[in-house]
Amino acid sequence: MKIAVVGTGYVGLVTGTCLAETGNNVICVDINEAKVKKMQEGQVPIYEPGLDLLFHRNIEQGRLHFTTNLAEAIEEAQIIFMALPTPPGGDGAADLSYILGAAKDISKIIKEYKIIVNKSTVPVGTADKVRAVFAENTNIEVDVVSNPEFLREGVAVEDFMKPDRVVLGTRSERAKKLMTDLYGPYVRQGNPILFMDERSSELTKYAANSFLATKITFMNEVANLCELVGADVDAVRRGIGSDDRIGKRFLFPGIGYGGSCFPKDVQALVMAADENTYDFQILKSVMEVNERQKTILVDKVLKYYKNDIAGKHFALWGLAFKPETDDIREAPALYIIDALVKNGATVTVFDPEGMSNVKGVIGDKVKYAENQYEALENADALLIATEWSVFRNPDFDKIEAVLKNKVIFDGRNLYDLDKMIELGYYYNSIGRKLVD
């Protein structure tokens, strides 16, 4: 099929590349000329494992193209994916200006039937608004389909190529047939393509992310209680995760969720509920708890140093909101840095992929190390904010030799408590016994 993808952010680029991988001819369009030029030259603008291989292969084989010309992109496309940002506005509601603006531009160009696919995460009722834009600006028939993405950063290529399910919101039989043909190669192992109305499809994405955020937050609350009552959150996690009604995933406690999806999707669902005079109390609590959890590691630091860290210097391992991505949006590490600096401390940081993005946001507010051990030089303690694999089995002898004191505050519970006792560290993690 001939496909156009409008927007080459994280979702758009993964979508376009993976659609090309199954033989479709895909052209991606973006208004950022410098970014498009780099992609035309073979440069992948984001870090996502496995994406570069598919990206280069499909460019070389002539199935993946990039342009700034919207008319060129959509002229022959049977299906047009809109993968545009929907940032929260000042009131927390999703900003649809990019989506509706692109819909208006497309509506003035098309000359024949098209399927318009909302790939962005959008509020309930967005498909109706997009449909209204086309009705206002053209007599050409279009079908507007809601197709929310369920891509986990770090494994997005695998998620697209082998999805748990494909959710499609449309009541058009014509659109159903074409979309089934398009997604058929990705569900050959029997995972479902779920058709539903557009509003149910839109709500499905928000509900899924909000439920996962709730699960994470619940476990963080349990972890905080474990510390007070002397329980071990790892034992509790295994105990409840063995129940198949609950499941093992998203039960690892830590320093809160971040990224591009969970924070804004939870907030957007709360806003949608408020607009419909429904008080979504559980999600409001989730947001409140998560905000506190982001700096719980700093609370532990302040308690250890008796509320005086002025002049102290800390090493921070991990900046991205999760491993295997360079995404720092709403990353707990940024909140930790801000709290440490406001309390008079200095910080040196290391992250395998996220440092350039952090530098672009906070500049020289911190020092940037070339590797994880360099970050430890002259540091009074080590803080861990992201569970990168490279941090899981470090050289503890080297840590001891470089770090001023054998003190670690671990926001991701990377190390075995018995081992830390044996090595003689002060080790303060989440929901587990303090090693002192």
C-alpha angles and dihedrals in degrees: 000000000000111000135183122199116197109206127028101213121124096296096038096050095046091046095049095045095047093046089054090051091068093054103272121137105239130187118187120202129200134166092223102097096189092051093048091049091053092049091049086054091053101260116141107218097204135046112243122146113250095007096102093058094054092039095056095039094054094045090051092048092050099245100107122061138169132209143158091217110098094189091053091049098052102032097096099016116122092193126033117198117202108207101169133146120271102188120182113264126221091281094047095253118128114267108233097182094107093048096046092041092054090046090054092049092048093047091059093052108042119101101181143026115307137175110230111203122198101213094163121092103261138172123262110281097031094117088057090051092049090048089052091053091056093045090053096049109033144026091212113115116247135172116216113210127190110218110167118199123234098191119151112210108243094032100038096124091053090045092054097043094045107023123185086224140342114228117204124179112201140114094200115109090202092055092044092057095048094044091048089053091048096050097035095096091056097055102044090124090065104263109148135260101212116205119196140143117294097252093051089050092051092049092047092067095050092044093050095050093042092052092051091047089051091051091052092047093048090055091049089054090050089050092052090051091048090061091053097048098037097250126139113241092204090060091046091048092053091045096054097033091062088068104092090211087066104028132203101265126097092016098110110113121224145128099313137279124288138159134100099300119037099050097047096037094053090047092047093051090051089050091050090051092049091050088056092046094251120134105218093197100172093056092046087055090047091056093047094049093045091053090055094043093059091071100032088109089059089052088057091048093050092049092051092050094042093249094301117105097143107137094014120128123214136192116220121199113199133026106176115090089243137001124277094035138081091215112126099172109138089349112170089226090070091054091047092051092049093051094047093049093046088055091055101262130128125224139205115197139196131187126162094229113002105066099093090052092049091048089055090054106038103015115194095353085114136021119252121222127208092225141003096266095049087057089063096061111123091351120145092208143356123241122194118206106161128043099227113167091238089065095051099079107022129167099266092188088058091046090053091048095052106030113081092222132020093245125132130177107194118196093181104045094237101157136065113250095221091052092051090050090050092049092049100239130151097235123182116181137161120289095344138102115290112245106213 
